[in-house]
Amino acid sequence: MKPSIGRIVHYSLSQQDAEAINRRRRDFHEGGGASEQRGFIGHVGNHAEEGDIYPAVVVRVWEESTITVNLQVFLDGNDAFWATSRAEGTEAGTWAWPERV
């Protein structure tokens, strides 16, 4: 199958992804919350770890030969993660088609 804009895939977080997500969430809590700043979006959610799998929407297809895409990853919280230039695969930091059930 070829990815196209709007398709749902599964994304496996890399260690760097998880660290970035947890940092944003920690910064929100340590920064005193959203009520102190206008336009500030609080990142709140459960702790993310390498290998966690989340649904993601394909927002751009870059290279059809390598199937490199940009994704908006739906996290377990009120925020999302922008995963750029990610390849299809089975290891952390890649995306895969969901199994049919």
N, C-alpha and C positions, 0 to 999 in steps of 0.2 A: 504494500500500500504506500502511496505517496502522501506526505503531509500537505495540508492546505490550511489556509487561514480559517480559524474558527473550530478546528478539530480538537477534540479532547484526547490528551495522552497522559501517561503516568511519568512523573519526573522523580528521580532519585537524587536527593540532596548530596552534594559533595561536602567535605569538611569545611572548605572555605565558605560555601553557601550557608551552612548551619551557623558558623561563627558570625557571619554578617547579620543574619536574621536575629540571633540571640543578642548581638551588640545593640542593634536598633531597639529591641525590646527592653534591654537593660538601661539604655540611655534614657528612654521614656520614663521608667520608674525612678531612676536616680535624678532626673532633671526636674522633678517636682510635678509632673503631670501636664496635661494639655491646657488646664485652666489659666496658666500664667502667660501663655503666648497666643496671639491671634494667628489663626491659620495653621497652627501646629497640629499634626496628626499623630496621635499616640499609637504606637505599635504594641499591641497586647496579644498574647497567645501562649500556648504551651511551648516548652523547651524543644528546640529542633536539634536533631542529631544526624550525623552522616549516615546515609543509607535510608533515611525516612523517605517514604514514597507518598507523593501528593498528586492530585489531579492538576493538570495544567492545560491552558488553551494556547494553541499555536497562533502567534500574532504576526509572524513574518517568516517566510521561507527564503533562506539565503542561497544555499548551494544545493541544487537538485542532485548533483553527482554524489555528494557526501551526505545529503539530507540534513544540512545544518539549519537550525531554526531558532527563533527567539520565542520565549514562552512567558506567559503570566502564570505563575504557580500559585494555586490557592492553598494557603497555609492553614494550620489549625489555630486560628485566631482571627483578628479583625483586619489583617493585612495580607498583602500578596508579595511575591518575590519575582523580580524580572530576571530571568535566566537567559543570557544572550549567547548566540552562536553555539548552541548545544547540538551534539550529534546523537543519533540513535544508538542505543547500546544496552548493556545489562549492568554496567558498573556505575558507581556513584558519579553524579554529574552528567548523566545521560538520560534520555527519554526513551520510552517504549510504548507500543500500542497496548491498551488494556486487554486482558483476556476476555473472551466472550463467555458469558454465563447463561 
